Amino acid sequence: MRYKILGRHTGLRVSELALGTGMFGTKWGHGADRDESRRLFDGYLEAGGNFLDTSDSYQFGESESLLGEFIKASREDLVVATKYTQSADPKGSLSVTGNSRDSARIASTSIGFICRTA
């Protein structure tokens, strides 16, 4: 695996290939169940990956739950990027998405959830 520094001033060394976790879980009616998601996650780490992409809306939150569980043993070695301006509610409206006055609250909730499960 090859690595790059993320941004100009972060000092974070991330793998060139990120693992998107949008299909971790089956709440959308399709995706990878817990065991298959774990196999994908473990294979990515074994290949040297350390950069994970998630969102509180993926699989209506199941993706972040699984990821939080999976990263417990190696959290300090991983970089997790989360999107927080999408709605986890399948019936969400424009008022709960986008960069609005609630952005800080939404981000805090998403990051807090991963940290509580990790």
C-alpha positions as CSV (number, residue, x, y, z in Angstrom):
1,M,0.0,0.0,0.0
2,R,1.2,3.5,-0.8
3,Y,0.6,6.5,1.5
4,K,0.2,10.2,1.2
5,I,0.0,13.1,3.6
6,L,-3.6,14.2,3.9
7,G,-3.8,18.0,3.4
8,R,-1.1,20.5,3.9
9,H,-0.8,20.7,7.6
10,T,-2.4,17.7,9.2
11,G,0.5,15.3,9.4
12,L,-1.9,12.5,8.8
13,R,-0.4,9.7,6.7
14,V,-3.2,7.9,4.9
15,S,-3.3,5.1,2.4
16,E,-4.0,6.0,-1.2
17,L,-6.9,3.7,-1.2
18,A,-9.8,4.5,1.2
19,L,-12.3,1.9,2.2
20,G,-15.9,3.2,1.7
21,T,-18.2,1.6,4.2
22,G,-21.6,2.5,2.6
23,M,-22.4,-1.2,2.1
24,F,-21.5,-2.3,5.6
25,G,-24.9,-3.4,6.8
26,T,-28.2,-4.4,5.2
27,K,-30.7,-1.8,6.4
28,W,-31.1,-0.5,2.9
29,G,-32.3,-4.0,1.8
30,H,-28.9,-4.8,0.3
31,G,-25.3,-4.7,1.3
32,A,-22.8,-6.8,3.3
33,D,-24.0,-8.5,6.6
34,R,-21.8,-8.1,9.7
35,D,-19.6,-11.1,9.0
36,E,-18.9,-10.1,5.3
37,S,-18.3,-6.5,6.4
38,R,-15.8,-7.7,8.9
39,R,-14.0,-9.8,6.3
40,L,-13.8,-6.7,4.0
41,F,-12.5,-4.5,6.8
42,D,-9.9,-7.1,8.0
43,G,-8.7,-7.6,4.4
44,Y,-8.3,-3.9,3.9
45,L,-6.2,-3.5,7.1
46,E,-4.1,-6.5,6.1
47,A,-3.4,-4.9,2.8
48,G,-2.1,-1.8,4.7
49,G,-5.1,0.4,4.4
50,N,-5.8,3.0,7.2
51,F,-8.3,5.5,5.7
52,L,-12.0,4.8,6.2
53,D,-15.0,6.6,4.7
54,T,-18.4,6.5,6.4
55,S,-21.6,8.5,7.0
56,D,-24.3,8.5,9.6
57,S,-26.8,7.9,6.7
58,Y,-25.1,4.7,5.3
59,Q,-27.5,1.8,5.9
60,F,-29.5,4.1,8.2
61,G,-26.7,4.2,10.7
62,E,-25.8,0.5,10.7
63,S,-22.6,1.2,8.8
64,E,-21.3,3.4,11.5
65,S,-22.3,1.0,14.2
66,L,-20.4,-1.8,12.5
67,L,-17.4,0.4,11.8
68,G,-17.3,1.5,15.4
69,E,-17.2,-2.1,16.6
70,F,-14.5,-3.1,14.0
71,I,-12.1,-0.3,14.8
72,K,-11.9,-0.8,18.6
73,A,-8.6,-2.7,18.5
74,S,-6.8,-0.4,16.1
75,R,-8.5,3.1,16.4
76,E,-5.3,5.0,17.0
77,D,-3.9,3.7,13.7
78,L,-6.9,4.6,11.5
79,V,-8.2,7.8,10.0
80,V,-12.0,7.9,9.8
81,A,-13.7,10.4,7.5
82,T,-17.4,10.9,8.1
83,K,-20.0,12.9,6.3
84,Y,-22.5,14.6,8.5
85,T,-24.7,16.6,6.2
86,Q,-26.8,13.8,5.0
87,S,-29.9,12.6,6.7
88,A,-30.0,9.1,8.2
89,D,-33.8,9.4,8.1
90,P,-35.2,7.7,5.0
91,K,-38.0,10.3,5.0
92,G,-35.7,13.2,5.7
93,S,-36.3,16.6,4.1
94,L,-34.0,19.4,3.0
95,S,-34.3,20.9,6.5
96,V,-32.2,18.0,8.0
97,T,-29.5,17.9,5.3
98,G,-26.9,20.3,4.0
99,N,-24.6,22.7,5.9
100,S,-27.1,24.4,8.1
101,R,-27.1,25.8,11.6
102,D,-27.4,22.3,12.9
103,S,-24.1,21.1,11.3
104,A,-22.1,21.2,14.5
105,R,-24.8,19.2,16.3
106,I,-25.0,16.6,13.5
107,A,-21.2,16.3,13.3
108,S,-21.0,15.9,17.0
109,T,-23.6,13.2,17.1
110,S,-22.0,11.2,14.3
111,I,-18.5,11.4,15.7
112,G,-19.8,10.8,19.2
113,F,-21.5,7.6,18.0
114,I,-18.4,6.2,16.4
115,C,-16.3,7.1,19.5
116,R,-18.9,5.4,21.9
117,T,-18.9,2.2,19.8
118,A,-15.1,2.2,19.2
